[in-house]
Amino acid sequence: MLQEFRSLEFHRDYEFVCEELPKLSSERGISGLNDEAQRKVYAVGYFFQLYAILAQLGIIDRRFMGVLLRRRYVEVWNSLRPVVLRERQLRNLPDESILNWLEEFAAYAERLPADEIVRIRVKQHKRSSVRNTALNTRSATTDPALVE
C-alpha cells in the first residue's frame, strides 16, 4: 500500500483529483466522467478509504493517521464530494455507500486540533525514551561483558 502512495502515477492521480476534478461538472456523478477520470477518482478515493477503514478497525492508530494525513484527507474529500454525492443520488444509494468511510474520516481529521501533531510527537518521544532506557538498562545487566 505504501508503495502505491510513493508512486508517480498515484501522485498524478491525486493532483488530478484535487486540482482538475473540481473544475469538471458533477451533474452526472462519477459515472458521467470519462474512463480515465473515473479510474483516478476510484484509485485515490479508495486508497484513502482503505487507510480510514484500517484506522476505524484499530489496525493503525486513528488519531495519528488523522493528524498525519489530515490535509490530504480533507483535500481529497472536498474534491470528491460533489461527484460522490451526485453518484449516490443518481443511483438512489444511501449515505453509507460509495466512499462513506473516506467521508467520515475526513470529517474526523478536520475536527482534530491543529496542534495535535505536536502532542502526538511529544507522546511518541516520551514512549521512545522510556523504551530506550529500559532496553539500555536490561542490556547493561544481562550482557556478560558488562557484569562483574
Contacts in CASP RR format, 6 or more apart in sequence:
PFRMAT RR
TARGET T0000
AUTHOR 0000-0000-0000
METHOD contacts of the structure
MODEL  1
MLQEFRSLEFHRDYEFVCEELPKLSSERGISGLNDEAQRKVYAVGYFFQL
YAILAQLGIIDRRFMGVLLRRRYVEVWNSLRPVVLRERQLRNLPDESILN
WLEEFAAYAERLPADEIVRIRVKQHKRSSVRNTALNTRSATTDPALVE
1 47 0 8 1.000
1 50 0 8 1.000
1 51 0 8 1.000
4 10 0 8 1.000
4 47 0 8 1.000
5 47 0 8 1.000
10 43 0 8 1.000
10 44 0 8 1.000
10 47 0 8 1.000
13 39 0 8 1.000
13 40 0 8 1.000
13 43 0 8 1.000
13 44 0 8 1.000
14 44 0 8 1.000
14 72 0 8 1.000
14 76 0 8 1.000
16 37 0 8 1.000
16 40 0 8 1.000
17 40 0 8 1.000
17 41 0 8 1.000
17 44 0 8 1.000
17 45 0 8 1.000
17 76 0 8 1.000
17 79 0 8 1.000
17 80 0 8 1.000
18 75 0 8 1.000
18 76 0 8 1.000
18 79 0 8 1.000
21 37 0 8 1.000
21 40 0 8 1.000
21 41 0 8 1.000
21 79 0 8 1.000
21 80 0 8 1.000
21 83 0 8 1.000
22 78 0 8 1.000
22 79 0 8 1.000
22 82 0 8 1.000
24 33 0 8 1.000
24 37 0 8 1.000
24 83 0 8 1.000
26 82 0 8 1.000
26 83 0 8 1.000
26 85 0 8 1.000
26 86 0 8 1.000
27 86 0 8 1.000
28 86 0 8 1.000
28 90 0 8 1.000
29 82 0 8 1.000
29 83 0 8 1.000
29 84 0 8 1.000
29 86 0 8 1.000
29 87 0 8 1.000
29 90 0 8 1.000
30 38 0 8 1.000
30 41 0 8 1.000
30 42 0 8 1.000
30 83 0 8 1.000
30 84 0 8 1.000
30 86 0 8 1.000
30 87 0 8 1.000
30 98 0 8 1.000
31 38 0 8 1.000
31 87 0 8 1.000
31 90 0 8 1.000
32 38 0 8 1.000
33 41 0 8 1.000
33 83 0 8 1.000
41 80 0 8 1.000
41 83 0 8 1.000
44 76 0 8 1.000
44 80 0 8 1.000
45 76 0 8 1.000
45 80 0 8 1.000
45 99 0 8 1.000
45 102 0 8 1.000
46 99 0 8 1.000
46 102 0 8 1.000
48 69 0 8 1.000
48 72 0 8 1.000
48 73 0 8 1.000
48 76 0 8 1.000
48 102 0 8 1.000
48 105 0 8 1.000
49 99 0 8 1.000
49 101 0 8 1.000
49 102 0 8 1.000
49 105 0 8 1.000
51 60 0 8 1.000
51 65 0 8 1.000
51 69 0 8 1.000
51 105 0 8 1.000
52 65 0 8 1.000
52 73 0 8 1.000
52 101 0 8 1.000
52 102 0 8 1.000
52 104 0 8 1.000
52 105 0 8 1.000
53 101 0 8 1.000
54 60 0 8 1.000
54 65 0 8 1.000
55 61 0 8 1.000
55 62 0 8 1.000
55 65 0 8 1.000
55 66 0 8 1.000
55 105 0 8 1.000
56 62 0 8 1.000
56 101 0 8 1.000
56 105 0 8 1.000
62 108 0 8 1.000
63 112 0 8 1.000
63 116 0 8 1.000
63 120 0 8 1.000
64 120 0 8 1.000
66 73 0 8 1.000
66 105 0 8 1.000
66 108 0 8 1.000
66 109 0 8 1.000
66 112 0 8 1.000
67 109 0 8 1.000
67 112 0 8 1.000
67 116 0 8 1.000
67 117 0 8 1.000
67 120 0 8 1.000
68 117 0 8 1.000
69 109 0 8 1.000
70 109 0 8 1.000
70 110 0 8 1.000
70 112 0 8 1.000
73 102 0 8 1.000
73 105 0 8 1.000
73 106 0 8 1.000
73 109 0 8 1.000
73 110 0 8 1.000
74 106 0 8 1.000
74 109 0 8 1.000
74 110 0 8 1.000
76 102 0 8 1.000
76 106 0 8 1.000
77 102 0 8 1.000
77 103 0 8 1.000
77 106 0 8 1.000
77 107 0 8 1.000
78 106 0 8 1.000
80 99 0 8 1.000
80 102 0 8 1.000
81 103 0 8 1.000
84 98 0 8 1.000
84 99 0 8 1.000
84 103 0 8 1.000
87 93 0 8 1.000
87 98 0 8 1.000
88 94 0 8 1.000
88 95 0 8 1.000
88 97 0 8 1.000
88 98 0 8 1.000
91 98 0 8 1.000
139 146 0 8 1.000
140 146 0 8 1.000
141 147 0 8 1.000
END
